[in-house]
Amino acid sequence: MSGTRLSLGLVCLVLASVAAKAQDVIPFPDGDVGVPYFVDLFGGDLPPNGDPEFSFSFTFSITGGTPPPGLIMKPNGQIVGTPTVPGNYAFTISYVFTYSFPGFSDSFSVPFPVTIKINGAAGPPIGISPGGLSFSLLRGGTAPAQSITVSSLSSVSHTYSTVVLSGTDWLSVSPASGVLAPFNNRQMAVTVDASRLTAGTYSGRIRVSVSSAGTVMEIPVLLTVGSGTQVIVLSQSGLTFRTVAGGGVPPAQTLRVYPGGSKPLDFSASVATNAGGNWLSVTPNGGIAATNSSSELTVNVNPAGLPAGDYYGSVRISSPSVENSPQVVTVVLNIAPSTTVVGAQIQPFGLVFIGRVNGANPGAQIVKITNASPNPLTFAVTKSFENGSNWFTATATSASVRANQPSQVQLQVNTTGLGAGVYRGDLAIQFAEDDSLRHVTVLLIVLPASSTALRSADGCTPTKLLPVFTLLGSGFANPAGWPTSVGVIVVDDCGTPMTNGNVVASFSNGDAPLTLLSSGDGNWSATWQPQTVKAQVSITVRAQQISPVLTGTEMVGGKLQANPTVPVITSGGVVSAASYAARQPLAPGSFVAIFGTKLSNGLTVSETLPYRTNLGGTQVLLGARELPLQFTFDGQINGIIPFDVPPNTTQQLLVVNGNAVSVPEKVVISAAQPALFATNQSGTGPGVVVGIKTGKDPFLINAANPVTAGDALIIYAAGLGAVTPPVPAGTAAPSAAGSALSYTDNVVTVTLGGKTAEVFFSGLAPGFPAVYQINAYVPSGVAGPEVPIVVAVAGQSSTPVTIAIQ
């Protein structure tokens, strides 16, 4: 009888909390037309269930009014979708709570008045993402396909078409055309074929035209073909662990090492910490990643004895013969004060079960709950079903979880009476102490009874992809700036894992899209470094398979917290300091600008030569190389890429500010990437070009001081690549008076208004670090106030600047 009294008391508490919440109209966050929307109606209102004989479930549905077009109410209390029409919307949601214990069962329903405001479209009617693509492979190798997504915020259908403008011998896009539905998006697969290419860095461009909307968009594509036989590829570029002072040990995290070539990769793994001692470890300390496979490493932290604070370290993966070695994974250990409730950690956030009609039930699977707090966390588990009913059960080992004593929830599926099809359910795990709610997605695929294998010939023909989030789930509350692991498992509706294709995550806060890496077993993962803080953020993954053509999407939502102390490199924020051109490679010896936030604690300038590699406590690393720095500031660092960085590789760049370390940013290195200095310091318009007329002093060319045919030019540039004799990066180039000049190793060409100019010197500008000069003669037959100059070297061309020619 005691159990019954406890259960009835629980029901009374539920009734009280739900009734209190239903008294007022619930205002939800505003949404924007065309921006994915996600919010949880119900979080943390159910008290923990301490009676093993008592069970309950809940479901939500819209029973009055009209929700914003494009949004749906899921049975688990989530309102999701993409709004299509602006306005203020008032509607009613009914919450149905069903409970039972031996000899008794009942349910009750409570209405919730809800209001949501949808603002007008926040972007252009037709958009495209990402803004550019980058492929990296070895000579003779292949690279996974990537995708570009064209989206519509228009209320009418549009026809789009694609064409490859440059790179036609190695670049392709499919489909070439299609129909873009209102408030929808379409994906196109982009593939490269480098079988006919030698080692080098190649630039291509794809044009997407939506003629009915009058929109034309171009996407630059970079292809790097390395000359080596192997590269290191990692599943993650950063990991974050969170606990409290005196609390438990956060659960271990895994890191996969892949061989990027046709041979097994022999590698070593080591760790380093910036402060706090030996709190970081990795096992094993090396291994061999087999071809078409990977090697898994386990990363652990031990916070014992460490006071509250943020600690940074790194896992370094090295292989001596590999050109992009080492590869670094940034590790953050956040230890909150002992009174803080950091919440429980769930592994995984999604489960996939596969069964057959009239077949045996799939095996049980486990959800692990870990508590980093020294105090126990009490929780309740409830279930809801998008289709079907009660086809899985969830049994918790306890109703609480203590530090260093994980609890488990076992899920068992029952396919009895279910027809062939796809079933979705939800396991809600609610914690009383911090009023938080975590969702675990449960996906069940029931195959036809005749199916003996997951092939169309055996009774199942796949029609779509079904992504399920595993490493990050709905209800997340993560600090911005720190690495966040995003992972999904992707299967088709016949249960076959997707191992080839592409998976892209996009973010409603405007962060750059993220391409996930395949582990070869249906799991895809990558590292997200949240940059734009918003109270409500949704993540949408879009999976695309090339053959047969299948697609699928899934969304989760959560919150981002401000985190103003961590250095963050803006996505794509490492550019030439001469041109500032986006999505271009850099070169050995390049003068670069690095943009981001909290890159330094103040302005510090290197006032002498050679430039220092540590300015105001800030360092920049490219692989294992330190960059000489011209200046450091909160939002920008200027530095020089060392000359010994291997060309035709993709390297990692990271910023160290004191003890804090950024997540690495990928940088493509080519043999050269010319960039011309402009007088407006933006890389366009009138160039920093000096004219020389016979018998006269040199002068800066402008509209009032033009040059004429036959005059000499001194063109100042950056990024022309290797020089002979070599000069250490950050030091002054030799002058003619003191020693031999440093000449560029690669041939430099100059055109003015499309006409070739005679070049009689190209090399480092005497007395300057990282600045090149090109001396050439003005050709005849060209004149005008704004004649474009283009410099080309090693297959790469500069953004034009202009000069006045009379």
Secondary structure, 3 states (H helix, E strand, C coil): CHHHHHHHHHHHHHHHHHHHHHCCCEECCCEECCCCEEEECCCCCCCCCCCCCCEEEEEEEEEEECCCCCEEECCCCEEEECCCCCEEEEEEEEEEEEEEECCEEEEEEEEEEEEEEEECCCCCCEEEECCCEEEEEECCCCCCCEEEEEEECCCCCEEEEEEEEECCCCEEEECCEEEECCCCEEEEEEEECCCCCCCEEEEEEEEEEEHHHCEEEEEEEEEEEECCCCCEEECCCEEEEEEECCCCCCCCEEEEEEECCCCCEEEEEEEEECCCCCCEEEECCEEEECCCCCEEEEEEECCCCCCCEEEEEEEEEECCCCCCCCEEEEEEEEEECCCCCCCEEEECCEEEEEEECCCCCCCCEEEEEEECCCCCEEEEEEEEECCCCCCEEEEECCCEEEECECEEEEEEECCCCCCCEEEEEEEEEEECCCCEEEEEEEEEEEECCCCCCCCHHHCCCCCCEEEEECCCCCCEEEECCCCEEEEEEEEECCCCECCCCEEEEEECCCCCCEECEECCCCEEEEEECCCCCCCCEEEEEEEEECCCCEEEEEEEEEEEECCCCCCEEEEEEEEECCCCCCCCCECCCCEEEEEEECCCCCCEECCCCCCCCCECCEEEEECCEECCEEEECCCEEEEECCCCCCCCEEEEEEEEECCEECCCEEEEECCCCCEECECCCCCCCEECEEEECCCCCCEECECCECECCCCEEEEEEECCCCEECCCCCCCCCCCCCCCCCCEECCCEEEEECCEEECEEEEEECCCCCCCEEEEEECCCCCCEEEEEEEEEECCEECCCEEEEEC
